[in-house]
Amino acid sequence: METLKVDLGPRSYSIHIGSGVLERVDLLLPHLAQPKVALITNETVAPLLLAACARRLREAACQVVEIILPDGERFKNWQTLDQIFNALIAHSCERDTTLIALGGGVIGDMAGFAAACFQRGAPFIQIPTTLLAQVDSSVGGKTAINHALGKNMIGAFHQPRLVLIDPDSLRSLPERELRAGLAEVIKYGLIRDLPFLEWLERNIEKLLAKDPAALLWAIHRSCRDKAEIVAADERERGERALLNLGHTFGHAIEAGQGFGQWLHGEAVAAGTMMACELSRRLGWLDAGEVDRIQALFERAALPVRGPRLDPDRFIELMWRDKKVRNNRLRLVLLERIGQAAVREEAPLADIREVIASRS
């Protein structure tokens, strides 16, 4: 087992990564304020992991409230969130009842947001079961639900007490979900970690084949990069914004197509290529570098073009993104491979042309 730390002073927490950590109930117990826990998952993960996780907690004298939600991005909304609150209240859960998110990014976001809201703040633990959640959304305390007009528009910063990552849980992960997670893995190399990107270029096929050693290394390196960024900028006032490479374009794709039609990682991959093309137009990347990045996404079988959306509608959706500040569209672009920056000066005409050329 490898352990990383997200250093946030008195709110610091550990990320434990390793085969079999899902069975290590001893890692959970020190972080429970009371024996009652709410184990939150979805209809896909429940048949695979819920019974065993609940049994181990009960064997450790915990009272377990099981909450099973529908699966999918389209259910990441107020109605589904209310199902969590209904169950917590019906089972007399308290402010010290720990909410445990067992699932992918949707479950982690909703369980975390529910914990942030329930009785003005309850503790929660992340047990991510998809690659995307393991390398990105489970770390850093961003929690949210979607609004019809925008992705993750309603939420809160609420840090977990602990993150448990077991690569064994990826064995049953569908290939499409695995590829979507790789988009976020590649992102770390593009924005700040060129040696990692070069490693990915040598090992992407191993990751697609679910090679255990390669997956463990990629998850560890991604979480290390994410933990360092979060520790330096928890509330996304500076460096943490770089994690949004491709996301402003990608969120517009998700909202424009209808949540769940494109997986988040798929939209981020296409959005990242739009950001790279815009970086080329502004003179930071050359055509060969854009081709290099595209080749890696293509080897990961990820989309490098977005869907056909009206450019005006696309830009309208981008303007509703959380990265807009003082009515200025802030985009994460690449000054070079391995170094990203937040820019506000991209001309709207160039953005429009990129959308048209990459859709």
C-alpha positions, 0 to 999 in steps of 0.5 A: 500500500502506498500512502499520500497526504493532502496537506491542509493543516488540521484538515489534512487527510491520507490517500491510501492506494493499493490492492486489497485496501477495500478490505482494510476496515481498520483504515476506516475505523479511526476516521469514524466519529460514531459507529453509525455510517451511511454507505452510499453507492449506485445500482451498478456498483451495489451488486459488486461491492456493497454487501462485502463492504457493509459486512466488514463494517458490521463485523467491526460493530458499525451500524450501516445505512445502505443508500443505493442511487440510480446510476448515471450523470443524468441523475446528478441532480437535486431529486437524487440528492434528496434521496440521500437526505430522505434516507439519512433523516429516516434512519436518524443519522446525526451530524457525526454520522460518516457518509461513505461514497462507494462509486465513481465520480457522480456518487463521490460528488453527490455524497460529498455535497450531501455531507457538506449540507446535512446538518450543516456539515457531516464527515465523509470518506471517498472510496472511488471505484472508477479510474476517473474518480480514483485519479481526480474527483475523489481528491480535493473536496470539490462536491456538486450536482449539475444544473440543466444549464451547466455542469457542477454549478451547485456545490461546495468545497468539502474535504473528505476525511480519507480516500481509499483507492483499490485498483482491484475495483477496476477489474470489472470497469467497462472499457469505455469508463476506463478510457474516460478516466485516462483523459484525466490521467493524461491531463496531469502530464500536459499541465505540469508533469512532462516526465509523466506524459512521456511515461504515458506515451510508452505505457498507454497500451498497458493501461488499456489492458489494465496491467496492475503495475501500470495502473498502480503507478498511474493512479499514484502519480496522478494523485500525487500531482493532484494532492500537491496542487490542492495543498497549494490552492484548495479553493481554486484561486490560482494553480488549481484552476490549471486542473481545468484544462479542456473542462470549459470546452468539455462541460459545454459538450456535456451540457449541450448534448445532455448529461450522460450522452458523453462521459466526462472524460470523453468530453474533457479529451475533445475539449483538451484538443480544442484548448490545444488548437487554441494554444496553437493559434495563439502561438504557444504550441506548434502543429507538431506538438498538437499532433503529438497530444492528439496521437496520445488521445487517439491511442487511448481511443478517446475522441479528439473532436467534439459533437456538432453543436451550433458555435453560438450555443457552444459559446453560450454554454462556455460563458455559464462555466464556473471559470468565468470571472468579471464577465471574462472567459478564463481558459486553461491553455498550454504554453508548452507541453508540461506547462499550462496557464490561465488566459483571458485574452483569447479572441472570441473569433479564434474560440469560435473557429476552434469550435468549428474546426474541432467539431 
